[in-house]
């Protein structure tokens, strides 16, 4: 199986850390973020992993080499100009001839990738997106009224939101939709598919998941490393 890790972001929300090294090489415990991702993909049967890079690409290439020490084959795909989150995948069109996984380079998760791929292959859609339910405590009680009178109270209810989790399964035909040599994001791809009436499947993630795109979340990742990723 093949996977693409989007590793070209500037990591502007994680400055000053990313002024020195690219975001995918930030340390979590004793390993780099990207290293944790590669090892987890390898455990789930992914043999060819493409690293879509831009910012400080040489750092990433020098750090990982050909991937042999992780039991996988790593291929660097460097974009010449920023292409967003979907545009870099189009650069790999000739190499991706079967359903493949795409994920952001700042995601830590215990997701069973092989189950996700199996699920996506059984759907009649070209794109499967992973989703995660986020529960946020609300700091105020919710009051229900009718006319001049109170009819009920809900004490500090939780707010539940289903978010895009930054992990996708593409079928090769989908790459024809992505414009070549153009900045094009996953959000644009999803909107364009919906506008065309194309089906998009979703796969709820029940396992641990964390986006480390901001400093608070990066610090949280340090705390949970031993529990989930060591």
N, C-alpha and C positions, 0 to 999 in steps of 0.2 A: 504494500500500500504506500501511497505517496501523500505528503503533507507539505503545505507552504506556511511558513511562519513570517508574518509581516514585521520586519525588524528594522525598518528605515525611519521611524519617527524621531523627531528632534528631542522629545522628552522635555518640552519647555515647562510643563507643570511640575517637573522634578528638579528644576534648577535650585541650588547650584551643583547638585550631584552630577547631572548630565553634562555639565560644562567640561568635565574631565574625561568621562567615559560614556559611551552610548548606553541608553536605557536598558537594552537587553543584557548588558554585561554587569549591571548593578548587582552587588552581592546580596543574597538572601541566605543567612546562615553561612555555611561553608561553600556554597555554590552560587554561580551566576543565574539570574532569572532564566535566560535562554537555555542554560545547561539543564535546569530542572525540567523545562518543557521537552527538550530533546530526549532525555532519559525516559520520561513518561510516555512519549510517543513510541520510543523503541520497545518498551515493555508491552505495548499493545499492537505490535506487529508492523509498524511503519519502518520501512527500510530506506526509502529515498526521501530526504527532507530538504526542501528548498528554502534558503534564507533570503528573503526579499529585502535588500538593504539599500541604504542611501547614506545617511549621516554616519560618519566615522566607520565606513564599511571595512576598511583595512584592519581596524581593531578586531572586528568580529571574525574576519577570515583568519587572522593570525592566531586568535585564541582557540578556535575550534579545529582548524586544519580540515582534513577530509572526513572527519567524523568517525574514523575507524575505532578510536578508543571508546566510543559509545555504542559500537556495534551497528552503526547506520552509515549511510552515504550522504554526506552533506554537499550541497551544490549552492554556491553563491550566485544570486541573480541581482546585479546592481543596476538600479535605475539611474539614468543620466540626469533626469530632472524629476521633481516630486510628482508622483502619479496618484496620490491618494491611497485609499485602502483597497480598492478593487483594481485600479489601473495596473499595479505591479504584477497581478496574477495573469493578466493578458500577455505579458512578456514571455510567459512560460507555456503558451498555448501548444506548441509543438511537442512538448515533453509530457503534457498532462492529457492522456488519452483514455483514462478511466476515472470513475468517481474519486475525488480526492478531498482532503481536509484542508481548510484554511483557518488560521487563527492569529489573533493579535499577539504581538510579542511582549505584552505586559499583563498577561493573564496567568494566574496560578490556579490550578484546579485538579481535583482527583477524578474528573470525568472519565468514564470508560469509553475511550475513543472508538474502540472496535464495535461497541454496541451502537454508537452514534452512526458510524458508517453503515452498519447493517440496516439500521432503521431507515436511513436516507435512501439506500439502494432499493428498498421495497416501496418507496413512495413514487407517485407518478408526477413528480415535480423536478425541475432542474436545480433547485436550490433548497437546501434545508438549513434553517438558522437555529442555533441553540438559544434558549431563553432561560432566565433565572428569576424566580420570584424574590423580591426584596421586601422585607417587612421593616417599616420604620415606625417607632413609637411616636405618637402624637402627644404634644405636651399639654393640651387643653382638653377638658371634657366637652362632649358634644351634646348640646341641648336640643330637644325636639319640642316644637310648639304648634299649637293650633289656635288661631285667633289670638286672644289676650292671655292664654293660659299655657303652662308647661305641661306637656304630655309624657315626657320621658327624659332620661339622661343616659348617656353612654360615657363611662369614665375613661378618659384618655385612650381612645381606640387606636389600634394599629393601622397604619396606612400600607396597603399592599400594592406593589407595582411590579409588573412583568417587564423586564429589561432585555435588550439585545445583549447577549453574553460574549460576543466577539469571537465565536467559533462557528464555522460553517462547513457544509459539505456541498461542493459543486459537482455537477455532471458536466462533462467536457463541452457539450453543446452550448452551455451558458456563456462560454467565453466569447462567442460570436456577438453577444449583445454588448459587451464592454468595448467602448471605443478605443482604438489603438492610439498610443502616444498622447494620451489626454488625461488630465487630472480628473479622477472619477472615484467617488467613494462608495462604500457598501450601502449607505443610505440612499444614494442616487440609484444604484442598481435595484434595490428593493422597490423604490417608488416607481421606477420605469417598468418593472415587471408587473406591479399591481395595475399600472395604467394600461398595460397591454392585456390585462385579464389573465395573466399567467399565474399558475399555482405556486405557492411557496409553503413548504412544510416547516413545522417547528418542533423542536425536541427539548422538552423541559429538563434542565439539569437538577438532579436531586443531590448530587455530590457537592463537596466543598468547592467554592469558587470565590476568587478575589481578583479584582482589577487593581493593579498597583500604580495606576497612572498619576496619583497625587501623593504628596509627601506623607499625609496621615496614613494612607493605605500602605505605603511602602514600609513605614514604621510598624504597622500592624503585621505585615508579612514577616518581619523579623521575629515577632512574638510567637507566631503560629508555625514557624518553620519545623521545629522539632516534632510537633504533634502531627502534622500532615505531610511533610515532604522529606524528612531526613531518612 
